[in-house]
Amino acid sequence: MLSIRNRGRGRRPLRSALALVVAVAVAVTGLTFGTIAAEQTTTGSASAASAGAFDPGNIISDANFYNGSAMSASSVQSFLNSVAPNCRQASGGPACLKNFSQNMSSIAAVSGRCSAIGGGVKSAATMIAQVGAACGISQKVLLVLLQKEQGIVTTSSPTSYMYLHATGFACPDTAPCDPAYFGFGQQVYAAALQFKRYQASPTYWAYQAGRNNSILYNPNASCGRKTVYIQNQATAGLYIYTPYVPNTAAMNNLYGTGDSCSAYGNRNFWRMYTDWFGSPTGGSSPYGNVDSVTAASTNVTVTGWAVDPDTTNPLRVAFYVDGVGKRTVTADQSRSDLAGSLGSNNTNHGFSAVLSDIAIGSHSVCTFAINQGAGANSLLGCNSVTVASAPPKGVLDTVQGGSETIKVSGWVLDPDSSTPAWYKVQVDGVGAISANTDQTRSDVARVYPGVGQVLGFTKTITNVTPGPRTVSLWTQDKPGSVWKKVAEKSTTVTAPTTGSTGKKGAVYGHFDGVTGSTNAVSIRGWAIDPDVYDAVRYKVHIDGVGAQAGVANGTRTDVERVHPGWGSDVGLSTTVTGVAAGKHTVTVWYQDRPSGTYRSFGTKSVTVSGKTTSGSTTKPSTTKPTESTPTPSATPKPTTSSGPVKGRFDTATGGTGTIRVTGWAIDPDTQSPVRYKLHLDGKGAAAGTANGTRSDVERAYPGWGSDVGLDATLTGVPKGTHTVRVWYQDLPGGRYVDFGTKTVTVR
């Protein structure tokens, strides 16, 4: 006689299959990280379950099937949290299984079958645990049954139908479901009680252990039968509940569909149990406890212990955050508190693991003990933890003023990140250094674990105006990009001791200030180059675009008093007109001889009044080059030709800490090579002359020769994705024209 419950998936194909990577892809020698649980389509496969291991006569052992203490309510709840971390209740729909609850009436004992169960409002996990314990049916079996019948365990969008027919009880393949058994709690209890009926009267049913049984492949009898020697009562109960054996086609596509004669119920039960809990016929599994899960900044620390009855060796423990594998450790720390239960010589089973770089917010942290020998991996628990942002920290260890220099050293860190921090140093509120930390500071790392070792820096700031100076240290507050001041110190900078041209060194000076007026800005400053007596050349950029160039030869007697020997004609005092109304940035550059390189002396913001629509010199050109490739020219360039600079930004290629930039440029107003600028992530990174050999351009423009190429390499670039922009100078005005931006990745 068959049970009234007779659904073997012969009528409908499998709608979903769960793959719990942690339980199946984790071997004693290695761990495959991935999502803990994911619904697989009928063509998916993400498990170590092998069709060759399936024995139709021994699908699950009696010991595993009838173990009513396999999982507690908290363990079931942790399991539900772990396999469906992304489940959210749809508007108007039922709750996810991990959040579901139901008011259950008390259930009287059934002699020889199930003990009594009290009533009240209960969570799904509590109902599963209590029914399993009362009827002596493994909670693991009930979870697998729920998944194979309705996919309700892992679904991210449960339906009312899933809850009404949760275990498929009283839903035969050939007739409608019996509404008397509708409801989640009723379905779980009815299924468990039915399996106990099978066990209590093993010879009453059509399929029996200890003999050969002729079992259908499919509800369609024309598909045939298979003779199966059923080895135990648990396997017999599965066939009574779902009276079909998988055919070869079903087993050949273990995670998909077979053919028209395939049925999947018992195949899926075996496969899902294997995926979640290991071998259904295996032996002892590890156990243990998660003592604490705590967050400190973006680090989460998990402590506890794990042991396997099959060995005294330390186990590996795996940690998953929001379903994604994060780390494994060996549970080999001494735990004297385990001596009473494990023996005084078997206490090295504790663990304490730091999981770093956890995003700000709430997370689920699941801990698994990795099985050794017989049995399966065990979920020790899933815990909720909230990671909060912490402010950055930094110290200026050294701020030492010298002859127009300041030497600074120190460290910065953000507890929310383990990567080297980006920092800035300002002198009297003006930016002087912007870089990543690049020195190992193990002393700091010991105090702030989890933030890495590369925390320090040492730099020398040059061209500092003599006198008292205030130095401040800034760093970004992760996970955002807001800059925070973390330290400040004062020092005194001295003047050079000589004023003759015999003193060699870099140009120095100061960008004193900028004042906005009606469609104009006035700039003040001074500059001295120790290599020459000549007045220093300057450039002014407004909003990053060249606006004016000249010679800093204005009278500055105040500078002469501090730097005797160079005279007073070292001042910069100029006004740029035609500036559109609004807020702008002004950058001053002084030329350093003999190299001719211009050095930035800072950027300041200014607000200009007046008209906003007439020819402002502050707006960069939005006109792109008309030539994407060199176009042959019929005649050489005449020396009297004129026009805008032309050229191309060809490539930006990332390397290990480097970016190589290539292109070419020609200015019809001069036969000299064109000057260029490179911006990295919107900031000036390099400048020079495009004088490399480009014979291909010479063939197209024979009047300018071949020395028109740009081939420059930026070094010391942090790894990651960056933007590179190329500018070419257009004479006679001196304005730089934007020739495009490219994105590049640096190793």
N, C-alpha and C positions, 0 to 999 in steps of 0.2 A: 504494500500500500504506500502510495506517495503522499508526502505532505501536501496540504492545501497551498503551500507556498512553492511555486515551481517555475521561477524565472531564472533562466540560465543565459540570458542575453542572446539566445538564438533568434529571437524575434526582432531585436534591435541591436545595432552595432554599439560597441563601447564608445561612450561619449567622451571620456577623458581618462587619463591614467597619470598617477602621481609618481614623481621620481624624487626621492629624498636623497640628495647627493651625499650628505654626510653619513648616512647609514650604509651606503653601498659602495661609494667610490673611495672610502677611507679604508686603507689596508694597514697592516701593522707597520709596513715600511714606508708609507707615503700617504699624503692627504691631497685630494683634489678639491680645490676651492671653487665655489660657485654658489648659486642660490640654494638655500636649504631645501626648499620645496617649490616646485613649479608644475602647473598643470601642463601635461603633454598632450598634443593632438594625437589623433589615431595613427599618425605616421611618425611620432616622436620616439626617441629612445635615449634615456639618460641614466641608465642603471647598470650595475654590475651583474644583475640577474642574468643567468645564462639558461637558454631553453634546454640545454643538455642536462642540467641539474634537476629538471622537473621529473618527478616520479608520480604518475597518476594514481598509484596505489598507496602512496604515503605523502599526501600533500602537506600535512602538518602533524606533528607528534601529539599524542594525548597529553603529555606533560605541558606543552606550550598552550594547547587549546583550552584545557580545563584548569588553568592557573588563575583563580579568581583574585589573587593578590599581585598580579603582574604590574599594575600601575595604580597609584593613589589618585585621588581627585586632583591634587595639585600637579601631579605629573601629567595627567591627561590635559589639564588646562595649559601647562607649559607646551605640551606637544601641539595642541590646537593653535596656540599663539605662533609657534615656530613655522608650521606648514602653511599658514595663510596670513603672513604679516601684512599683506596689502589689501586684505578684504575690508571693504567699507559698505555700510548699510545703504542700499539704494533708497531713494525717496519713495516712500509708500511701500517698500518691500520689507521682508523679515530681516532680523538681525543676522550677522555672521554667526557661525556655529560657536566661535570662541566667546561671543557675547550673548548667546541665546540663553533664555531661562523660561521655565514653565512651572505652573502650579500643578503639582502632582498629588493625587489622592493617595492615601496609604494603601499598601498592597499586602494582603494576608499571605502567610506562608503557604507553599504548596508542598505537601509531604513528599520527601524523596527528590524534590526538584529544586525549589528556591526557598530561602528563608524570607521572613517578612521585611518590608521596606516601609519606613515612615513617610508621611506626606509632607507637603509644604512647597514653597517656591524654591526651585533648584536650577542650577546652571546645567548646561549640557554635559560639562565635564563631571559634575557631581552625579548626574543620572547614570552616565556610563560607568563611573567607578562603583556606585552603589549596586547597580544591577549586576555587574560582573562579580562583585564580592558575594552578593546574595545567592546567585545561581551557580557560582563556580565556573564562569566562562571568562576567559582572559579579556581584559579591557583592550588589549591589542587586537584581538580577534574582532571585537565589536567595532573598533575604529576602522579596520580593514573592510568589514561588512558594510558599514555606512558609506565608505568611499566607493566600493565596487558597485553598489546598488544605485547611488544617486550622485556620487562625486561631491557630496556635501561638505566633506572635511576640508578640501583645498580650494573650493570655489571662491572667487572674489565677488560673486553676485548670486547669493542663494535665492531660491524661490520657495513659495509656499508649498508647491507640489513636492519638493525635496523633503520638507519636514513632515508632510502628511504620509509619505511613503518611504520613510527614511531607510529602513532595512529591507524593504520590498516584501515584508511579511503579508500573507493573505492576498498576494497579487500574482495569480497564476498566469502563465503565458496564454492560456486559452479562455480566460474570463476576466471581467472587470475586478478591480480591487474591492475588498470588503470594507466598507466605511466604518465598521465597528472597531477597526484597529487603526484608524487614522490618528496621527499625532506623533510627535517625536518620541516622547517618553513611552507611549504605548507600543510603538514599533520596536524600540530597543528592548523593552522587557519581553514582549511577545516572542521576539527572535531568540533571546537567551533561553526562555522557558522551553521553546520548541526544541532547541538543541539538547536540553536536559531530558526532554521526553525521548528523543532518539537514544540517548545514552542509557536511560532507565529500562528501555524495552528494545534491546538491540536486534532481536530476532523477529520483531513485529513488522519491520520495514522491508521494502523491496531490495535495498542495498545493505549488505551486511559485511562486517569485518571477518577475516579469516577464511574467505572463500573467493572463488572467481565470480564476477558479476558482469553481466552483459549490459553495457551502458550506451545510450544513444549519443550520437555526435551532435544532434540538432533536433528541435521539435518536429522537423520534417523527417518522418521515419524512413523515407526513401534514401536519406543520406547514410544510413547504415549504423552499425554498432561496433563497439570495441570491448573485448573481454579484458577486464581489469581485476587483478587480485588485490582486494582492499586489505591493507595490513593492519589498520587500527580503527577504533571507533570514531575518532575525530574526523578522519577522512571519509568514513561512511556517512557521518552526519552532513558533511558538505555536499555529498552526492544526493542525499535525500532532499536537502534544501534546494539544491540546484542540480537537477538530474541529467547533466550532460558532461561529457569528457571532451577536452579540446582535440581537434584533429590536427594533422600534420601542418596544414596551411596556417592554422592559428598559431602554432608553436614556431613556425618559420618566421613569422612577423610578430615577435613577442610583444612589441609595443604598438602594434597596429592591427589591421584587419586581415582575415584570411580569405576564405571564399564563401560561397553561398551556403555551404554546409558547416561553417564554423560556428561554434558557440564559445563564449569567453568567460563565463562566470567563475569557474574554478581555476582557470588559467590566471585570471586577473587577481583572484584572491591570493594565490601562491606568489605571483609576481609582486603585488603591492606589499604583502607581508615581508617579502625578501628586501624590497627597496627601503621599507621603513625600519624594520626591526632585525634584519639579518635572516639567517636560515630558519625556516619554520620548523625544521627537524633538529636544530642545533642544541647545544648545551648551555652552560652558565654564561651569563653576560656580566659586564662590570657594573659596579654601583659606586655611589659616593654622595657628595653634597657640595653645593655652592654656598659657602659661608657668607660672602659679601660681594656686592658689586657697587663700586663707588666711582664717582667722577671727580676729577680735579682738572679744571680747564678742559682741553680736548683729549685728555687721557682718561681711560676707564680701566680701573684695576679690579680684577676678578680673583678671589681667593676661595680655596676649598680643598677637597681631597677626592681621590678616586682609586679604586682597587678592583682587581679581577680575581674571582675565586679560583681561576685556573692557574694562577702564577703569583709569586711574590715579587716579581720584577715590577719596576715603576711603569705606569701606563703613560701614553701620550693623551693629552687633552686638547680638543679643538674648540675654538671660539668663533661664533658667527654673530655678526651685527646686522640686524635687519635682513636676515636671510643670506648674507654674503660672508663667505669665509674670510676671517681676519688674521688668525694666528694659531699656531699649535705650540704647546710647551710639554715638557716631561714632568709628570707629577712625582718628583723625587725628593721633596723637602721633608725634613723630619717633623713628624706630628706625634708627640708623646701622648696626646689625648686618645690616640687610636690603639694604644697598647692593650687596653682592657678588652677590646673586641677582636683585634687582629693578632695580638701577641707582642711581647716586648721587643722581639727581633724582627718585626714586620711593620715598622712605623714610617718608613720613607715613602709616603704616598701623598704628600701635600703639594699644592701648587699656588703660585701667585703670579699672575700675568698682567702686564701693562699693555693695553690696546691703545695705540697712539693715533693721532690725526682723526679723531672722531668728530664729525660735524656738529655744530651747535644745534641743539634741539633734543627731542625725546627719541629714544632708541630701545629696541629689544635685543638683549644680549643672551644668546643661547650657548650652553656649555655641554659638550659631548665627551664621554669617556670612550676611548678607542679600544675595542675588544682585542684580547689575545686568546688564542686557542679557540675552543668551541664557544658558541654563543654569538652575540651581535653587539654592535656599538650601542651605548646607552645615553639617552638624554638626561643629564643631571638636573637641568632646569633652564627656564627662560626668565630673565629678569628685566624689568623696565628701569631705565636710568635716563636722567636728563643732564645734558652737557651744557654748561653755561659759559659765555664768553668771559675771558679775563683780560685785564688791561696789560699793555706792553710794559716792559721794564728796561732800564738802561743806566749805565754809570759812565761818567767821564773820569777815568783813572788819572789821566795826565792832560793838562792844558798848560803848555810851556811856551811863553812868548820869547821870540828871538829877534834878529835883525830883519824886520819886515816879514816875519814868519811866525806861525803858531803851530807847534806840534801837539797833536791830539791823539789820545789812545783811550780805549774803553771797550764796552760791550753793550749790545742790545739784544733783546729777545721778545718774542710774543708767546705766552704760554699756550696759545691756540694753534701754534704751527711749529713743525720740526725742521722747516727749511731755513737756510740762511736769511736773515732779515735785511730788508732795505732800510738804510738810514740816511739822514742828512745832518750836516753840521752847518750852523749859521754863525756868522760873526756880526754882532750888532744888528741882528735881524736880517742879514743878507746872506743868501745861500753861498756856501763855499765848497762843500763836498756833498755828493750824492752817489752812493755806491752800496753794494752788498757787503755784509760781513764776510771776511775771508781768512780769519785766523782762528785756530782751535783754542778754546778756553774750557779745558776739562774742569777747572776749579769752579766755574760758574755752572757747568752742566751737572756737577754733583749736587748742587743746591737746587737746581731746577731740572729734575729728570724728565725725559721725554721731549725736550726741545732741541735735541741734536747737540753737536760739539762745536760747530763753526759759528761762533757768537761774537768774536772779537774783531778789532780793527786798530790800525795805527796809520796815521796820515800826517803830512805836513802841508799846511796852507801857506801859500806864498803870496807876495804882493799885497801884504796887509799894511794899511796906513799906521804909522807909529802912533802910540798913545794907549790909553786904557781901552781895553776891548772886552766885550761880553761874548762868551762862546756858549751856544746851546746845542743840545743833542735831541734829534727827533727820530721817531720811527713810526711805521704804520701799525694801526690797530687792526689785527686780523679778526674775523675773516673779511672785513671790509678793506677800505683803502684810505681811511681818515688818518692824517698825521697827528701824532701826539708828542708833545715835548716831555722828555723823560729825565733830563739833567741839564744843569747850567752852571758855568764857572766863569770867573773873571781872570784876566791876565793883562800884562803890559807889553806892548810891542815896541822895540827900539828902532832907531833910524840907522842907516848904513854909516860906517865910520869913515868912508872916503867918498869924495865927489868927483873924482877924475875919471877920464875915459879908460884908465887902466883897469877899472873895476868892471868885470864881466858878469853878466847875469841876465835873467829874464826881465822883460818890461814890467814895471809896477806902476801903480797909481790908484785911482779911486773914481767911482761913479757916485758923485755927491748927491745928486737929486735931479728930479724932473718936475716941471710945473706945466699944467695945462692951461690954455687960454682959448680964445675964439679960433677954432680950426687951426691950432698950432700947439706945439710943445717946445719948451725951453729946457735944455740939458746942460748940466754943470758937472765938472770933474777935472782931473789932472792926470798927467802921465809922464814918466821918465824912463828912458831906456839906458841902462848903464853901458851899453855897447857903443853909443853914439852921443854926440852933443846936439844933433839935429832934433828939432821938434818931432814928436811922435805922431804918426798918422792914426786916425780913428775912423770907425764906422758906427753908424747908428741904425739899429733895426727896430722897426715898429711892427708889433704883432708878428715877429719872426721874419719880416721882409726888409731888405735893405732900403733905407729911406734917405741917408745922407752919408757922405764921406768927406774928410778934410784933414787938417793938421791942427793938433792941440798946441797952439802957440800963444794963447791968451795970457795976460799977466796974472800971476798968482804969487804975491809976495809972501803969503802965509806958508806956501809950500817951500819957497826959497829959504825961509828961516830954518825949516826942519831939514832940508836937503841942500845945504850950501854947495856951490860948485857947478850947478846946472842952470843957474839964473832963474829968473821969474817967468820966462816965456814958456810955461809948461801947462797952461790952463786950457780946458775945454769949456767953451761957452758958445752955444749955438742954438738956433731956433729952426725947427722944421715946420714949414707951413703946409697948408692944404690937407690937414689931417681931419678926417671926418669926426663929427661929434660922437661922443660915447666913451666907453672905457677901453683903454689900450695898454699893452705892455711895451716897454722901451728897454732895449738891451744896448749896452755900450761895449765896443770892442777896441782894443789898442793893438797896434802892430808891433811885433817883437822882431828886432833885427839881430843877426843878419838873415835869419830864416825867412822873414817876411810873413810869418804866420800871425794871424790875428787871434788874440786871447780875450775871452769874455770877462768883463768886470762887473757882471751882475745885471739883473733885470728888475725893473720897478714898474708899478702900475700907476696910471695917470688917467684922469677924466678930462675930456676936451669938450668945450661948449661950441655952439654954432651950428652950421649946416651939416647935414648927414648925407647929402646926395651928390655933391660935386667932387670931382677928381681927387679923392684921398690917396695919398702916397702910402697909406698904411695897409691897404688891402692887397693880399697876394693875388697874383694873376690867376684867373680861372681858365685862361685859354691854354689848352693842351697843345703840344707840338703837332704841327701838321704832318711831319714826316714820321711814319712808323718804321720805315726802312729807308736806307739811303736811296735817293733818286738820282740817276745820272744827270750831270749838268753839261750843257753843250759847250760852255766856254769856261776858262779859268776865272777865278775871282779877280775882278779889277780892284785895285787898291783904294778906289774911291767909292766902292759899294757900301751900302748901309742897310740896316734892317734889324729885326729882332733876332736874338740868339736862337739857334735851332739845334736839334740833337735828339737823343733818345736815352731813356733808362732801360737798358737791355735786360739785365738779370740781377737777382739777389739770391745767392746760394749760401745755405747754412752749413757750417762744419762744427767741429768740436770747439765750442767757445768762440767761434769766428763767424763772420758774414762777409762774403766776397761780393762786391758791387761792380758791375760793368756797364758801360754806355759810351756815348760820344757826344761832342758838342762843337759847334762852329758859330762864331759871331762875325757877321759880315762887316762889322764896324772896325775890326782889328784883325791883323794876321797873327797876333799873339794867342797862345793857348787860352782857353776859357777857364776861369776859376769855377770851382764847384763847392757845394756844401752837402753833407749827408746828415739827415736827422734820423735818430733811432728812437722809436716809440715817442715821436714828437719832440725830442730834445736833440740839440746839436751834438753830433758825435765825431765829425771829422770835416776838414776842409783842405783844399789843395787845388792843383792845376791839372786839367784834363789834357795831358801831353803824352799819353801812351800811344804806341803805334797801332793804327787802324788802317791797313792798306785797303780794306774793303770800302771804307768811307772815302779814302783818297780817290779810288776809281770813280766813285759817284760825284765827288767834289774835287776835281784835280787842282783847283786853284789854291787850296789851303794846305796841301801836304798831308802826311800821314800821322802827324803828332797831334791828334785830336781825341785820343781815347781816354776814357775813364776806367781805371782798374785799381780799385782800392779795397783793402781788407780791414774790417773792424775786428779788433781782438778784445778778449776779456768780456765777451758778451754772455750774460747768464743763459742757462739752458731754458728752453721754452719757445713760445711763439712770439715774434716781434714784427713790427712794421718798419720799413726803411723807405725814406723819401729822398729824392735827388733834386737839387736845385742848381741851375747854371746861371752865372752872372751875365747880365745884358748891359753892354757898354753902348754909349758913353754914360748913361745914367747911373750904372752900378747896381741897379735893382736885380735881385735874384728871382728867377722864374721857376716855378714848380713844374717838374717834369714827371711827376707821378709817384705813387706809393705802391710797394709790394709787400706781401706778407711772407715771412720765412721762419722756419723752425731750426733752432740751434740745439745740438746735442749737448 
